[in-house]
Amino acid sequence: MKKLIGSLILSACLIAPGIAAPTALLITSDELEDAWKPFVEWKAKQGKPTKVITTEEIEKSYKGSDIQEKIRLCVREHIDKHGIQWVILGGDSQLGGKGIVPDRDTVHQTRWGKNTDIPTDIYFISPTNWDADADGVYGEFEDDREAISYPDGSVGLGRIPVRNAQDIKAYTDKVISYETDYPKGDFGSTMVYTCTVAGAYPKVRRSWDDHVSKALPDGKMSRYFANKTPWDKKEDGDFQLNTANWIELINGKSVGKFHFHGHGLIEGWELEGHQMFTSEHVSKLTNKGAYPIITTVSCFTGHYDAAQDPCIAESMLRAPDAGAIAIVAPCREGKPHFMDPSKDFPLMMREGKMDGTTTTMTHFWEMGIRDNLTTGAALMKTKAGLAPKAKKSAMFHMCLSELNLLGDPTIAVHPK
């Protein structure tokens, strides 16, 4: 009891000088609580006072079937009773319900087969428990439908997948840089679309042409497709999007927004010629002070709960003085989800009809820029907009479940 009281007092002290009402809730472990102090102090200065609560406190203070359910109950209490606007999951997850902030695995049966371990962070802000039949299996589209709810857009959510105090310091330094010394010039208004899959060219073009360009009318956009790039020499496609050129794009500190559309694995993005951009290449990044936001549909690149650590998104976020500031990525395969696949797949190939995954990434940018939203708010509002489809389609239900924001949900998509 003494430890719990002391911990609660420490959490109150971490809110902010002046005891301002918290607008963000950060969940982490006892072990890492102190390491988050500089982050919390910084957020208070930014007008976003943040309350820290540990999973150990939650375990003792809430009643639920497991730690994930107790975390959900804690989060909902802070949303419903205390007006929390952002939820930060401040730690990595590991297999078997372990890790600093264990994820909620959900089950999905779709045309792609059955997936039993999709880590679904939106569960934690849900007012319902995703287990209508009380069988301990969460998120089943048919059996649990009555207990599944999706974001309504009122609360921003993100996971900062750190594992130790060094990770927290490296990421906090990047957040402070992002919010105080955002690069001047064209960095924020420049976007690069890369695509190494020919069948995706039409929908990737439409992402900018029909949507993002309208939110960023003065923006500069470049397409680095396998068949054509701005750097081609003698003929279209003779510039190869390889690891050296991908590093050059990031280290040039001229691009603040990236969308990567191509194949991937846990350890990296697959570029042209089957070259892999991995943590080895992250170590060659020198883009200090110019940290981009990245969206990607590449398979497994956001697999933050894997036994193999880190995934490439984690490598980019944990890198000191380099890498990225936030990444929206699939935790498993970045599959195209449609309401009517037999009809919509041909339209995707011919006319660029956007599937659920590409739509999610596109609307994240479109709304985030246009409405001056934070990363967490932009993704949750995007998911709120797709919720009607998710209620009708197991494919879209999986889409909303498997795409997570890795990074600080309180930072701006498009700093002014």
Secondary structure, 3 states (H helix, E strand, C coil): CHHHHHHHHHHHHCCCCCCCCCCEEEEECCCCCHHHHHHHHHHHHCCCCEEEEEHHHHHHHCCCCCHHHHHHHHHHHHHHHHCCCEEEECCCEECCCEECCCCCEEEEEECCEEEEEEECHHHHHCCCCCCCCCCCCCCCCCCCHHHCCCCCCCCEEEECCCCCHHHHHHHHHHHHHHHHCCCCCCCCCEEEEEECCHHHHHHHHHHHHHHHHHHCCCCEEEEEECCECCCCCCCCCCCCCCHHHHHHHHHCCCCCEEEEECCEECCEEECHHHCEECHHHHCCCCCCCCCCEEEECCCCCCCCCCCCCCCHHHHHHHCCCCCCCEEEEECCCCCCCCCCHHHHHHHHHHHCCCCHHHHHHHHHHHHHHHCCCEHHHHHHHHHHHHHHHHHHCHHHHHHHHHEEEEECCCCECCCC
